[in-house]
Amino acid sequence: MKRLVILGGGESGVGTALLGKDKGYEVFVSDKGIIKEKYKEVLIHNEIEFEDGQHTDAKILNADLIMKSPGIPDKVALVKQVRAKGITVVSEIEFASNFTEATLVAITGSNGKTTTASLTHHLLKQELNVGLAGNIGDSFAKQILEEDYPNYVLEISSFQLDDIIDFKPKIAILLNITPDHLDRYDYVFENYIASKFRIVENQTKDDYFIYDADDEVIESWLKQHPIQSILLPFSLTKQIENGAYLDKDNIKITIDNNQIIMPIKNLALEGKHNIKNAMAASTVAHLLKIRKQTIRESLENFQGVEHRLENVLKINKVQYINDSKATNVNATYYALESMDAPTVWIVGGQDKGNDYNELFQFVNEKVKAIICLGVDNEKLMNNFGGMVDVIVETQYISEAVKIAYKIAEAGENVLLSPACASFDLFENYEDRGRQFKDAVRNL
């Protein structure tokens, strides 16, 4: 009996444990932190051995296979020991994909993954039986065990791609590449780019690769590293023969001389970046033979994703917007770009080596005041102090919202778009977003 050891007892870890047990592995789950009660109950109920608050080397280093949670970096001593012993380390996506024959649509990119995955799923589920997994919703492994949909849309991070071996999606999507998580890639941008491109490394000439042809990083990498799959680029500026492009107010998508046209005027999601997300999602739908009318209607009624440019409330004619999911500079770039009125911007958190230069034009143009919300705000103060009349700092979201309430006037916006990770003051970006919404509702 092969021994499967799982490092990390969260959603992906517990899902993998259940699937592993079902497939005849001897399973052990180990988490250095504390496993949530709801997950402990599942493990106990299924008689799966686990430990939390520690890693017992003896119980881990005798594994035949290790599934590592994407949150655990390779730098950790235990992971180094595991690799030194030659034990195979995989991600949940790699492990689970061995047990399904489903058509896999895999989506990665520095920004827009969740929105595009949710939108793609929304387009496909009107006519296909399709699951949504990866970084979103219920674990992929658990869904394969319980539902085994014939199709899956997977939101995939570079961390999950770092630990694949044979993972091969039928359709791979790369939305964009901007410097993010560089702390995990020895601060070498090329390492991060290579990691994102692993999404296509096992693809063949029968598979498809959908990507942003306006992204210079992607374009130059493709020139130097030709890939096997059929290329379907999308663009806002170029005319694309095979793929999608913007022609005045229409998205035109061509695959094998079969063209469909989508008007953008009624898109539910606003902003240029969302036209790109819609192009990527619609290209998948067109590939999988979803009817044109269905695609059009679905693009018009899609509700968007929580914590991503989410309109919370209008108070005294001031719009409060929750963009807590903006955990890097590029995501905040999109948020500020789409502001159409003077904005009070709440920013800050755990900085991942951010370069704020690309935000300067929007801050000068649209931001009337900045509220820094982090443990260490020095870098923000240095970068933006001279650009706005009012810049203040606080460590409490309720206080940040009260200050914003005093500063913002009728017709203006209050935007939470942190450009940083949330771990200094909050559990995660969802926790940060929920606390912001609660604070706004309590005004």
Secondary structure, 3 states (H helix, E strand, C coil): CCEEEEECCCHHHHHHHHHHHHCCCEEEEEECCCCCHHHHHHHHHCCCEEEECCCCHHHHCCCCEEEECCCCCCCCHHHHHHHHCCCEEECHHHHHHCCCCCEEEEEECCCCHHHHHHHHHHHHCCCCCEEEEECCCCCHHHHHHHCCCCEEEEECCHHHHHCCCCCCCCEEEECCCCCCCHHHHCCCHHHHHHHHHHHHCCCCCCCEEEEECCCHHHHHHHHHCCCCCEEEEEECCCCCCCEEEEECCEEEEEECCEEEEEECCCCCCCCHHHHHHHHHHHHHHHHCCCCHHHHHHHHHHCCCCCCCCEEEEEECCEEEEECCCCCCHHHHHHHHHCCCCCEEEEECCECCCCCCHHHHHHHHHHEEEEEEECCCCHHHHHHHCCCCCEEEEECCHHHHHHHHHHHCCCCCEEEECCCCECCCCCCCHHHHHHHHHHHHHCC
